[in-house]
């Protein structure tokens, strides 16, 4: 297997050309909203990314009021940086960001907690710009068990109603951080394709946060996409002690492609070292010790967000065609977005 370092000049030129023409989507950027700022944007613009799904409830435990304040902060940030960023509410907005050389920003939740028990809030958050939401973040909530819980029950009745409300409203369901049984229930209950925004493959590395083969098969059968992360704890054993690289991320892409096909693989980095300071990471580690966080310096397969453009070099090195690379970078997610981000259905 050829590695990125072994590419010929012609292959590097091909990879760079793909980055110029492809829609490249990061299905999860968990940069805290206050840190999504002018220090971060130059690196983001140098990444070859067309759009990022930005987590608005960036800490799973934040309350509803803080989520609304985060939306307010994000609106102000995008307005002040409209020459660089574009608020994404539709597929057409992602296409516009690509034409204009901007980065599209897709507001997302990693936890359905802000809905509380009032599913009417699904429509309200959609009006505020929410286009992707997780169901639970590590712990049990009203809807589902998180993957860090001591139990692995399926969706609650309210959780099934949430899935139905998200389908009606046109919000993509994200299975990341949700327990396996609840995730399988969500795939079955959903009329639409669902995604895992930043999961690696459990069959390659048996980590509780990774997608099981059963989940990958179910997700693919529904037309969904599993987006592979660059977060070292999920990539391989000892990743946070020894460090990881994009080659480890590519191994998970290969695995999922071999299992369910290239139409069901995407990219979801989680975050990058330049958008997550150690104090924030340590706070998260205190809340969720089950991650095995390890040394901060080894926590990511990339050192800065701009390095993600080299993922395309790795896909070229591993023999993927231009068409398949474009699917992995963003084409598969664009297919899901086109199907899900539709006008409201009648209840």
Secondary structure as UniProt FT lines:
FT   HELIX           4..6
FT   HELIX           9..21
FT   STRAND          25..29
FT   HELIX           33..35
FT   HELIX           38..45
FT   TURN            46..48
FT   STRAND          51..55
FT   TURN            60..61
FT   HELIX           64..80
FT   TURN            81..84
FT   STRAND          85..87
FT   HELIX           91..100
FT   STRAND          103..109
FT   HELIX           112..115
FT   TURN            116..117
FT   TURN            119..120
FT   HELIX           121..128
FT   STRAND          132..134
FT   TURN            147..148
FT   HELIX           157..169
FT   STRAND          172..174
FT   TURN            176..177
FT   HELIX           180..189
FT   STRAND          195..196
FT   TURN            197..198
FT   TURN            202..204
FT   TURN            208..209
FT   HELIX           213..221
FT   TURN            222..223
FT   STRAND          225..228
FT   HELIX           232..235
FT   TURN            237..238
FT   HELIX           239..242
FT   HELIX           246..260
FT   HELIX           262..264
FT   STRAND          265..267
FT   HELIX           273..275
FT   HELIX           278..287
FT   HELIX           289..291
FT   HELIX           296..298
FT   HELIX           305..310
FT   HELIX           311..317
FT   TURN            318..319
FT   HELIX           322..326
FT   HELIX           327..331
FT   HELIX           332..340
//
